[in-house]
Amino acid sequence: MNDSSRAQGLAICVAAAVLGVIFLSGLWNGSWWAVAIPVGILLAFVLGLTFWVGWTIATIQVEPESDPGSPAATDGDS
């Protein structure tokens, strides 16, 4: 690992800790927004992921498999 990867990892850890402190302070102050905002973000992420999976399944182009017993599938060595 190089130094930039370590710096990015440290930045992610610091950001997670800061967001955790903000979340806990919101809960201690009795703010329901501290719960509603993360739940809303998580719900949007899950619904977006579900939509993407459904869209991928609905729009995928699949080539039909050739029948292994058909003459076109044999190589002609027989």
Secondary structure, 3 states (H helix, E strand, C coil): CCHHHHHHHHHHHHHHHHHHHHHHHHHHCCCCHHHHHHHHHHHHHHHHHHHHHHHHHHHCCCCCCCCCCCHHHCCCCC
